[in-house]
Amino acid sequence: MGFSIGDVVAVYGHKAHIRYVGPLPPNPFGKKQKVSQTGFGVEFSDRKLGDNDGSVDGKQYFKCKLGMGLFVTENRARPYDEKDCSATQLQAAWRSYRARQAFQDAAAFNFWNELDAFEEKDALVKNRDVGTPTLNTIKKQIHEQSMVDTLEETNERDQASYLAVPGTDANRGSAPPRSRRRSSTRRSFGRSSVDASSISAENIPDDYAGPRVKWPITREFCLDLVDHYRDNPDVPLPRKYALELIMAIADHYRETMKGAVVEVEIPKKGGSRLVLVGDTHGQLNDVLWIFYKFGPPSATNVYLFNGDIADRGRYAVEIFMMLFAFKLQCPSSVVINRGNHESADMNEVYGFAQEVRQKYGGFMYQKFQEVFHLLPLCVVMEKRVFVVHGGLCRKDNVTLQHIDRLNRQRPCPACPHSFEDTLMFDLLWSDPQHESGRGWSTRGADCIAFGPDITDAFLTKNNLEVCIRSHQVTAKQPPRYAN
């Protein structure tokens, strides 16, 4: 054994004296022993680091104060050295600190995910049960009133024509037409006082020292814009310039994108790569760090942003401005997928609507929504990799052709009833699960979860190999489902 009764040893980095040598008591460690073990009974010198007074189950092996005795196996006792003990205690304290931090991080992470899922569920339910029905009722009333107004105008014209005398002015001496009902309400839905032409005519503020838009967009402007947002994140691009970028990117999508699926080829030049980014949610510093780490977008350094750029953070507008500028300068350098937060119902709850209105006004917010409706719903890379924000559909035998023919130029459906609505909803909202088949997602509100077999069937059906999605924060590295 190497030690005798009375020897001074180090146990778990603390000074102790050996008080017993021999077979260890039955079950001294709180678990069943398969065979009898030999070890030591030790008494700690200065702290109650033990769990007994030298006795176990009524049998006294040695005597010491309660809490000062401990039974250990032979390999736990080492020759006492003050420096070694100090080093061991420091290592133990550090491991304990890291364990506490890991627990706190995991608890905070899980709490945040649960809270986020609850808030999204609440927003979905309100939009489905209150927002959409209310909007449909308003649209119906506006349509009905428009029909009434049209009928009244027709009747007035007919009456004027009937009362007119040939060779005379039909309006001369006639009473003025009666006012239409709800005319003031009808006018309130007319053209806003702020429109594209008035914004285009605005002057650039004299104190603005940032980059100025010149057409065509140059790479120099894009890099200057990145530097500007890095140094002055709270100085937005003038509204006139922002509108020019938004309208140009909308025109680009209308001209180049006919379907909801985008095919992307990774550049074949040496050193080329594609950087996939998910769910930046207005965190400008994160995007700037990614550009610093991997380089800004270019023809050989392509970025795919997989949705959820909007909401939560304070600088989603600035992220969009940078991405729009790079894409207008080099269309292949940036690909933007639509996420479930590129939608007005989420924007009104999670902050993007307020951000845009504060920086640029309501007209610009509507322009952002127009761009969101033009974004693709998924990307196919190298004809092998399927990239989508949410996940797969609750319907079987879905093909890329089904997705490509979707009418994407609209808000995300609140109630997935038809096949087309269901497919669009699930692409933006569904989650994977480890169990086979389909189930209900923890997000609730019509959201589904799909198993590994569903993923395998979809990939096989469409001659694909991998499905990559975002939509969920992971504590460490991204989890893998279905290999």
C-alpha positions as CSV (number, residue, x, y, z in Angstrom):
1,M,0.0,0.0,0.0
2,G,2.8,2.4,0.8
3,F,1.1,4.1,3.7
4,S,0.6,3.2,7.4
5,I,-1.6,4.5,10.2
6,G,-0.5,7.9,11.2
7,D,1.0,8.9,7.9
8,V,0.2,12.4,6.5
9,V,-1.3,12.2,3.1
10,A,-3.1,14.4,0.5
11,V,-6.7,13.5,-0.3
12,Y,-8.4,15.5,-3.0
13,G,-5.8,18.2,-2.5
14,H,-6.3,18.5,1.3
15,K,-4.1,17.4,4.2
16,A,-5.3,14.3,6.1
17,H,-4.0,11.6,8.5
18,I,-4.4,7.9,7.9
19,R,-6.4,6.4,10.8
20,Y,-7.4,3.1,9.3
21,V,-5.9,0.7,6.7
22,G,-7.7,-2.4,5.5
23,P,-10.9,-3.5,3.7
24,L,-13.3,-0.7,3.1
25,P,-16.7,-0.8,4.8
26,P,-19.6,-2.0,2.7
27,N,-21.1,0.7,0.5
28,P,-18.9,3.6,1.8
29,F,-19.4,5.6,-1.4
30,G,-23.2,5.5,-1.6
31,K,-23.3,2.8,-4.3
32,K,-23.1,-1.0,-4.4
33,Q,-19.7,-2.6,-4.6
34,K,-19.2,-5.7,-6.7
35,V,-16.1,-6.8,-4.8
36,S,-14.5,-6.0,-1.5
37,Q,-11.9,-3.1,-1.9
38,T,-8.9,-2.2,0.2
39,G,-8.3,1.4,1.1
40,F,-7.9,3.9,3.9
41,G,-9.9,5.7,6.5
42,V,-8.5,9.3,6.8
43,E,-9.2,12.2,9.1
44,F,-8.9,15.6,7.6
45,S,-6.8,18.1,9.5
46,D,-8.6,21.4,9.4
47,R,-11.9,21.3,7.6
48,K,-15.0,19.1,7.6
49,L,-14.5,17.6,4.2
50,G,-15.5,14.1,5.2
51,D,-18.9,12.4,5.7
52,N,-18.6,10.4,8.9
53,D,-16.9,10.1,12.3
54,G,-15.0,6.9,11.5
55,S,-18.0,4.7,11.7
56,V,-20.3,3.2,8.9
57,D,-23.6,1.5,9.6
58,G,-22.9,1.3,13.4
59,K,-19.4,-0.2,13.1
60,Q,-16.5,2.0,14.4
61,Y,-13.4,1.7,12.3
62,F,-11.6,4.7,13.9
63,K,-12.6,7.7,15.9
64,C,-12.7,11.4,14.8
65,K,-15.1,14.3,14.9
66,L,-18.2,14.1,12.8
67,G,-17.6,15.3,9.3
68,M,-13.8,14.9,9.5
69,G,-13.6,11.2,8.5
70,L,-13.7,9.7,5.0
71,F,-13.0,6.3,3.4
72,V,-11.1,6.3,0.2
73,T,-9.5,3.8,-2.2
74,E,-5.8,3.5,-2.3
75,N,-5.3,5.6,-5.5
76,R,-7.0,8.6,-3.8
77,A,-4.2,9.0,-1.2
78,R,-0.9,10.7,-2.2
79,P,2.1,11.8,-0.3
80,Y,1.4,15.2,1.2
81,D,3.1,18.2,-0.5
82,E,1.8,21.7,0.2
83,K,2.5,23.0,-3.3
84,D,0.8,20.1,-4.9
85,C,-2.2,20.5,-2.6
86,S,-2.5,24.2,-3.5
87,A,-2.3,23.4,-7.2
88,T,-5.0,20.7,-6.8
89,Q,-7.3,23.0,-4.9
90,L,-6.9,25.7,-7.5
91,Q,-7.7,23.3,-10.3
92,A,-10.7,22.0,-8.4
93,A,-11.9,25.6,-7.8
94,W,-11.5,26.4,-11.4
95,R,-13.4,23.3,-12.5
96,S,-16.2,24.1,-10.0
97,Y,-16.4,27.6,-11.4
98,R,-16.6,26.4,-15.0
99,A,-19.3,23.8,-14.0
100,R,-21.4,26.5,-12.3
101,Q,-20.9,28.8,-15.4
102,A,-21.9,26.0,-17.7
103,F,-25.0,25.3,-15.6
104,Q,-26.0,28.9,-15.5
105,D,-25.4,29.3,-19.3
106,A,-27.5,26.2,-20.0
107,A,-30.2,27.4,-17.7
108,A,-30.3,30.8,-19.3
109,F,-30.1,29.3,-22.8
110,N,-33.0,27.0,-22.1
111,F,-35.1,29.7,-20.4
112,W,-34.5,32.1,-23.3
113,N,-35.5,29.4,-25.9
114,E,-38.7,28.6,-23.9
115,L,-39.6,32.2,-23.6
116,D,-38.9,32.9,-27.3
117,A,-41.0,29.9,-28.3
118,F,-43.8,31.1,-26.1
119,E,-43.7,34.6,-27.5
120,E,-43.7,33.4,-31.1
121,K,-46.5,31.0,-30.3
122,D,-48.5,33.9,-28.8
123,A,-47.8,36.2,-31.8
124,L,-48.9,33.4,-34.2
125,V,-52.1,32.7,-32.3
126,K,-53.0,36.4,-32.2
127,N,-52.3,36.8,-35.9
128,R,-54.3,33.7,-36.7
129,D,-57.3,34.3,-34.4
130,V,-57.4,38.1,-34.3
131,G,-55.2,39.9,-36.8
132,T,-56.0,38.0,-40.0
133,P,-59.8,37.8,-39.4
134,T,-59.9,41.6,-38.5
135,L,-57.9,42.5,-41.6
136,N,-60.1,40.4,-43.8
137,T,-63.2,42.1,-42.3
138,I,-61.7,45.5,-43.0
139,K,-60.9,44.5,-46.5
140,K,-64.4,43.2,-47.0
141,Q,-66.0,46.4,-45.7
142,I,-63.7,48.5,-47.9
143,H,-64.6,46.4,-50.9
144,E,-68.3,46.6,-50.1
145,Q,-68.2,50.4,-49.6
146,S,-66.3,50.7,-52.9
147,M,-69.1,48.8,-54.6
148,V,-71.7,51.1,-53.0
149,D,-69.8,54.2,-54.0
150,T,-69.5,52.9,-57.6
151,L,-73.2,52.2,-57.8
152,E,-74.1,55.6,-56.4
153,E,-71.8,57.3,-59.0
154,T,-73.4,55.3,-61.7
155,N,-76.9,56.2,-60.5
156,E,-76.0,59.9,-60.3
157,R,-74.6,59.8,-63.9
158,D,-77.7,58.1,-65.1
159,Q,-80.0,60.6,-63.3
160,A,-78.0,63.5,-64.7
161,S,-78.2,62.1,-68.2
162,Y,-82.0,61.4,-67.8
163,L,-82.7,65.0,-66.7
164,A,-80.5,66.7,-69.3
165,V,-82.3,68.6,-72.0
166,P,-80.7,68.4,-75.5
167,G,-78.8,71.5,-76.4
168,T,-78.4,72.6,-72.7
169,D,-75.8,72.2,-70.0
170,A,-77.0,69.2,-67.9
171,N,-75.4,70.7,-64.8
172,R,-76.8,74.2,-65.1
173,G,-79.2,75.0,-62.3
174,S,-79.2,71.4,-61.0
175,A,-78.7,70.7,-57.3
176,P,-75.2,69.6,-56.3
177,P,-74.9,65.8,-55.9
178,R,-75.5,64.5,-52.4
179,S,-72.4,63.5,-50.5
180,R,-71.6,59.8,-50.4
181,R,-71.7,57.8,-47.2
182,R,-68.4,57.3,-45.3
183,S,-66.6,59.5,-47.8
184,S,-64.1,60.6,-45.2
185,T,-63.4,57.0,-44.3
186,R,-62.8,56.2,-47.9
187,R,-60.4,59.1,-48.3
188,S,-58.3,57.9,-45.3
189,F,-57.2,54.9,-47.3
190,G,-55.9,57.1,-50.1
191,R,-52.4,58.0,-50.9
192,S,-50.0,58.9,-48.1
193,S,-48.5,62.4,-47.9
194,V,-45.1,60.7,-48.0
195,D,-44.3,58.8,-51.1
196,A,-41.3,57.8,-53.3
197,S,-41.2,61.1,-55.2
198,S,-41.2,63.2,-52.0
199,I,-38.5,61.1,-50.4
200,S,-36.4,61.2,-53.6
201,A,-36.6,65.0,-53.5
202,E,-35.2,65.2,-50.0
203,N,-31.9,66.9,-49.4
204,I,-29.0,65.1,-47.7
205,P,-28.5,66.5,-44.2
206,D,-25.6,69.0,-44.0
207,D,-24.0,67.1,-41.1
208,Y,-24.1,63.7,-42.8
209,A,-20.5,62.6,-43.3
210,G,-21.1,59.0,-44.4
211,P,-20.9,57.4,-47.8
212,R,-23.1,58.7,-50.6
213,V,-24.9,56.6,-53.1
214,K,-23.8,56.9,-56.7
215,W,-25.0,54.7,-59.5
216,P,-24.0,52.1,-60.4
217,I,-23.1,50.9,-56.9
218,T,-19.4,50.4,-56.6
219,R,-17.4,48.1,-54.3
220,E,-15.8,51.1,-52.8
221,F,-19.2,52.4,-51.6
222,C,-20.1,48.9,-50.1
223,L,-16.8,48.9,-48.1
224,D,-17.3,52.5,-47.0
225,L,-20.8,51.6,-45.9
226,V,-19.4,48.8,-43.7
227,D,-16.9,51.1,-42.2
228,H,-19.5,53.7,-41.6
229,Y,-21.8,51.3,-39.7
230,R,-18.8,50.0,-37.8
231,D,-17.8,53.5,-36.6
232,N,-21.2,55.2,-36.5
233,P,-23.9,52.6,-36.1
234,D,-26.4,55.1,-34.8
235,V,-26.1,57.3,-37.9
236,P,-28.5,55.8,-40.5
237,L,-28.0,56.1,-44.2
238,P,-30.1,59.1,-45.4
239,R,-33.7,58.1,-46.2
240,K,-33.3,59.1,-49.8
241,Y,-30.3,56.7,-50.3
242,A,-32.0,53.9,-48.3
243,L,-35.1,54.2,-50.6
244,E,-32.9,54.0,-53.7
245,L,-31.3,50.8,-52.5
246,I,-34.6,49.2,-51.5
247,M,-36.3,50.0,-54.7
248,A,-33.3,48.9,-56.7
249,I,-33.1,45.5,-54.9
250,A,-36.9,45.0,-55.4
251,D,-36.5,45.7,-59.1
252,H,-33.6,43.2,-59.2
253,Y,-35.6,40.4,-57.6
254,R,-38.6,41.1,-59.9
255,E,-36.4,40.9,-63.0
256,T,-34.2,37.9,-62.0
257,M,-36.4,35.7,-59.8
258,K,-39.5,34.0,-61.2
259,G,-39.9,31.2,-58.7
260,A,-39.4,30.6,-55.0
261,V,-36.3,28.5,-55.3
262,V,-32.8,29.8,-56.0
263,E,-30.0,27.6,-57.3
264,V,-26.5,28.6,-56.2
265,E,-23.2,27.3,-57.5
266,I,-20.1,27.8,-55.3
267,P,-17.4,29.5,-57.2
268,K,-14.8,27.1,-58.6
269,K,-11.8,29.4,-58.4
270,G,-9.1,28.6,-55.9
271,G,-9.8,30.0,-52.4
272,S,-13.5,30.5,-53.2
273,R,-16.1,29.6,-50.5
274,L,-19.7,30.1,-49.4
275,V,-20.3,31.4,-45.9
276,L,-23.7,30.4,-44.5
277,V,-25.2,32.7,-41.8
278,G,-28.4,32.2,-39.9
279,D,-30.7,34.4,-37.7
280,T,-28.7,37.6,-37.2
281,H,-31.8,39.3,-35.8
282,G,-30.5,42.9,-36.0
283,Q,-27.1,42.2,-34.3
284,L,-25.0,44.5,-36.4
285,N,-21.8,43.7,-34.4
286,D,-22.2,40.0,-35.2
287,V,-22.4,40.7,-38.9
288,L,-19.5,43.1,-38.8
289,W,-17.4,40.5,-37.0
290,I,-18.3,37.8,-39.5
291,F,-17.2,40.2,-42.3
292,Y,-14.0,40.8,-40.5
293,K,-13.4,37.1,-39.8
294,F,-14.3,35.8,-43.3
295,G,-14.0,38.9,-45.4
296,P,-16.7,41.0,-47.1
297,P,-19.0,39.5,-49.8
298,S,-17.5,39.2,-53.2
299,A,-17.8,36.9,-56.3
300,T,-15.5,34.4,-54.7
301,N,-16.6,34.9,-51.1
302,V,-20.3,34.3,-51.3
303,Y,-22.6,34.8,-48.3
304,L,-25.9,33.1,-47.8
305,F,-28.1,34.7,-45.1
306,N,-30.7,32.1,-44.2
307,G,-33.5,34.4,-43.0
308,D,-34.4,36.2,-39.8
309,I,-32.3,39.2,-40.3
310,A,-35.2,41.4,-39.0
311,D,-36.5,41.9,-35.4
312,R,-35.1,41.8,-31.9
313,G,-31.9,43.7,-32.5
314,R,-31.6,47.5,-33.0
315,Y,-29.7,47.4,-36.3
316,A,-31.6,45.1,-38.8
317,V,-32.0,48.1,-41.1
318,E,-28.2,48.6,-41.3
319,I,-27.7,44.9,-42.0
320,F,-30.2,45.0,-44.8
321,M,-28.6,48.1,-46.3
322,M,-25.1,46.5,-46.4
323,L,-26.5,43.3,-47.9
324,F,-28.6,45.1,-50.5
325,A,-25.5,47.2,-51.5
326,F,-23.2,44.2,-51.9
327,K,-25.9,42.3,-53.9
328,L,-26.5,45.3,-56.2
329,Q,-22.8,45.7,-56.8
330,C,-22.2,41.9,-57.4
331,P,-25.5,39.9,-57.5
332,S,-23.8,36.6,-56.9
333,S,-22.0,37.7,-53.8
334,V,-25.1,37.7,-51.5
335,V,-28.0,35.3,-51.3
336,I,-30.8,36.1,-48.8
337,N,-33.4,33.5,-47.9
338,R,-36.7,34.6,-46.3
339,G,-37.2,33.7,-42.7
340,N,-40.4,33.7,-40.6
341,H,-39.4,37.1,-39.2
342,E,-39.3,38.6,-42.7
343,S,-43.0,39.1,-42.2
344,A,-45.2,42.0,-41.0
345,D,-47.0,40.1,-38.3
346,M,-43.7,39.2,-36.6
347,N,-42.2,42.7,-37.3
348,E,-45.0,44.4,-35.5
349,V,-44.3,42.3,-32.3
350,Y,-40.6,41.9,-32.3
351,G,-39.4,45.4,-33.1
352,F,-38.5,45.8,-36.8
353,A,-41.6,47.8,-37.6
354,Q,-40.7,50.2,-34.8
355,E,-37.1,50.4,-35.9
356,V,-37.9,51.3,-39.5
357,R,-40.6,53.8,-38.6
358,Q,-38.3,55.6,-36.1
359,K,-35.4,55.7,-38.6
360,Y,-37.3,56.2,-41.9
361,G,-41.1,56.3,-41.5
362,G,-44.0,54.1,-42.4
363,F,-43.7,54.4,-46.1
364,M,-40.2,52.8,-46.0
365,Y,-41.5,50.0,-43.7
366,Q,-44.0,49.1,-46.5
367,K,-41.2,49.1,-49.0
368,F,-39.3,46.6,-46.8
369,Q,-42.3,44.4,-46.7
370,E,-42.4,44.4,-50.5
371,V,-38.8,43.2,-50.6
372,F,-39.5,40.5,-48.0
373,H,-42.3,39.2,-50.3
374,L,-39.8,38.9,-53.1
375,L,-37.2,36.9,-51.2
376,P,-36.7,33.2,-52.1
377,L,-38.1,30.6,-49.7
378,C,-35.2,28.1,-50.2
379,V,-31.8,27.7,-51.9
380,V,-30.4,24.6,-53.6
381,M,-26.6,24.6,-53.6
382,E,-24.6,22.6,-56.1
383,K,-27.8,20.7,-56.9
384,R,-27.1,18.7,-53.7
385,V,-27.8,20.8,-50.6
386,F,-31.2,22.2,-49.6
387,V,-31.1,25.3,-47.5
388,V,-34.3,26.6,-45.9
389,H,-35.0,28.8,-42.9
390,G,-37.5,26.6,-41.1
391,G,-37.8,23.1,-42.4
392,L,-39.8,20.5,-44.3
393,C,-43.5,20.2,-44.9
394,R,-46.3,18.1,-43.3
395,K,-47.3,16.9,-46.7
396,D,-45.7,13.8,-48.4
397,N,-44.1,13.8,-51.8
398,V,-43.3,17.5,-51.9
399,T,-40.9,18.4,-54.8
400,L,-38.8,21.4,-55.6
401,Q,-41.2,22.1,-58.4
402,H,-44.0,22.4,-55.9
403,I,-42.0,24.9,-53.9
404,D,-40.8,26.9,-56.9
405,R,-44.4,27.4,-58.1
406,L,-45.5,28.8,-54.8
407,N,-46.9,32.3,-54.8
408,R,-44.3,33.7,-52.4
409,Q,-45.2,37.4,-53.0
410,R,-47.4,37.8,-50.0
411,P,-47.3,37.6,-46.2
412,C,-46.8,34.2,-44.6
413,P,-50.2,32.5,-44.2
414,A,-51.6,32.7,-40.6
415,C,-53.7,29.5,-41.1
416,P,-52.1,26.7,-43.2
417,H,-55.3,25.3,-44.8
418,S,-54.6,24.9,-48.5
419,F,-51.6,22.9,-49.9
420,E,-49.8,26.1,-51.0
421,D,-50.4,27.9,-47.7
422,T,-49.3,24.8,-45.7
423,L,-46.1,24.4,-47.8
424,M,-45.1,28.1,-47.4
425,F,-45.9,28.1,-43.7
426,D,-43.9,24.9,-42.9
427,L,-40.9,26.1,-44.9
428,L,-40.7,29.1,-42.6
429,W,-41.9,27.7,-39.3
430,S,-41.3,23.9,-38.9
431,D,-38.6,22.3,-36.7
432,P,-36.8,18.9,-36.8
433,Q,-37.3,16.2,-34.1
434,H,-35.3,13.1,-33.3
435,E,-38.4,10.8,-33.4
436,S,-39.6,9.5,-36.7
437,G,-42.7,10.8,-38.4
438,R,-44.3,14.2,-37.7
439,G,-45.5,15.8,-34.6
440,W,-46.4,19.2,-33.1
441,S,-43.6,21.6,-32.5
442,T,-43.2,23.3,-29.1
443,R,-43.9,26.5,-30.9
444,G,-47.5,25.5,-31.0
445,A,-50.0,27.4,-33.2
446,D,-50.1,24.9,-36.1
447,C,-46.3,24.5,-36.2
448,I,-45.1,21.0,-36.9
449,A,-41.9,19.0,-36.3
450,F,-40.5,16.5,-38.8
451,G,-38.5,13.4,-38.1
452,P,-35.4,11.9,-39.7
453,D,-37.5,9.7,-42.0
454,I,-39.3,12.7,-43.4
455,T,-36.0,14.4,-44.1
456,D,-34.6,11.3,-45.8
457,A,-37.8,10.9,-47.9
458,F,-37.7,14.5,-49.1
459,L,-34.0,14.4,-50.0
460,T,-34.4,11.1,-51.9
461,K,-37.5,12.4,-53.7
462,N,-35.6,15.4,-54.9
463,N,-32.1,13.8,-55.5
464,L,-30.6,15.9,-52.7
465,E,-28.0,14.9,-50.1
466,V,-28.2,17.4,-47.2
467,C,-30.8,19.7,-45.7
468,I,-29.5,22.8,-43.8
469,R,-31.8,25.0,-41.8
470,S,-31.7,27.8,-39.1
471,H,-34.6,29.0,-37.1
472,Q,-33.3,27.7,-33.7
473,V,-30.4,28.8,-31.5
474,T,-28.0,26.0,-30.6
475,A,-26.0,26.0,-27.4
476,K,-22.8,24.8,-29.1
477,Q,-22.3,23.3,-32.5
478,P,-25.3,22.8,-34.8
479,P,-27.1,19.5,-34.0
480,R,-27.3,16.8,-36.7
481,Y,-30.5,14.9,-37.5
482,A,-30.8,11.8,-39.7
483,N,-27.0,11.7,-40.2
